[in-house]
Amino acid sequence: MTLFHRYLGAAIVLLFLVIMVTGLVLRILGREETPSALWATQHWTENLLVIQTITGIILLLLGRRVVGIPLAWMHYLYGSLFPLIAIVGGRLAGLRREQREYVGLAWGSFFAFALTLRGLQTACGETIAALTRCLSP
């Protein structure tokens, strides 16, 4: 279950990056409408984050903790609570816009990407080498 939690976290970080970059590309190209594929990606990323949060809570209840890193308790905030808030804000911002709804999604994904990446770093280590070691099979 720990490996599942680890790899799902990495997948979520990458999906937020994809949403953010897609929103940037759409803005540069001057698109007005939000592609349905972007909405679907956002929706599934949100669902995966909820699954990730539930998995983390289960691991916590089973006695698995992030250890050995200063301020390891921040993992719980960076990994779930803050990104969920960023997603809700981004979705609300996207729905309030009549045109270019993807701008709100991209901004929400920008913050969620940074926060979930930080959550991954608080568990694996801050350097690229530490992240690579952590995510290598």
N, C-alpha and C positions, 0 to 999 in steps of 0.2 A: 504494500500500500504506500510505503514511503517513496518508492520509485515512481509509482503512478502520480503521486502528488508533485514530485519534483519535475517530471516531464510534462505534466499538464500545465504547471506554472510556466515553464519555458514556452509551451505552445501558446498560452494566453498572451505572454509578452510579445511574441511574434505576430499574433493576430491583431493586437492593438497597433503595432507598428504598420502592418498592412493597411488597416483602416485609416491611420493618420496619413500615410504616404498617398493613398488613393485620394483622400480628400484634398491634399495639396495639389496633386496632378489634375484633378477635376477643376480646381479653382484656377490653375494656370491656363488650362484649356478653355476656361470660360463657360463651362457647362452650367446650365440652370437647374436641371432635374437630377435628383439623386437616383443612381441606378439601383434597381431592386436587389442586385447581388450585394451591394454595399449594406443595405438594410439587413439582408439575410446574414451576412458576415457579422454585423454588429449584434444581431439577435443571438446568434450561436455563441459568440464570444461572451456575451452577458451570461448566457446559460452555463457555459463552461466555468466562468468565474464563480457562479453560485455553487456548482458542483465542487470546485476547488475549495471554496470556503467550508462547505459541509465536510469534505474529506479532511481538511485541516482541523476542524473541530473534533472529528472522530479520532484523529491521531493524537490530539491533545488529551482527549478523554482516556485514550489507551496508555497515556503516560509518555508519549513521544514528545520531546521538547527540542527547540533549537538551543544548542549549548555551545560554549567555547568562544562565543563572539560577544564583544561588549554591546550592550543594549539589544540583546537578542529578542527581547519582548516587543521591539518595534516591528519585527517580522509579522506579527499578527495584525498590526494596523496597516502597514504598507502592503501586505499581501491580500487583504480582503476589504476592510472597512473603507479606507480612503479611495481605492479604485471603484468600489460600488457607488460611492458618493459622486465621483467624477463621471461615471457612466450615466447616472441619473441626471446630473446637470447637463451633460452633453446631449442626452436624448431630449430633455425638455427644451434646450436651446435649439435643437434641430427641428422639433415639432412646432415651435413658435415662429419659425421663419416660413414665409410663403415660397420663397425661392432659395435655392442653394441650401437645402436642409443639411447637406453633407458637411457644411462648415461647422455646425454645432457638433456633429458626430466626430469630426476630425479633431476639434479642440478637446472634447471629452476623452477621446482615445489618446491624445497627446499626454494629458495628465495621467490617465490610467496606465499608459505605457510606462511612463517614468516611475510611477508608484509601484507597479507590479515588478518592474525591473529591480527597483530598490528592495522590494520584498524578497526577490530571488537572491540579491546580493547579501541581505542580512542572514540568509540561511547558508549560502555557499561560500561567501567571501567577496570582497569588493573588487578584486582584480579580474581581468579577463582570464588569466591562467586559472584562478580559483573557480570561476564559473565554468570553464572548459572541463576542468577535473571533475567538478560536481555533476556535470551533465553527460560525461562520457560513461558508456556502459562498462 
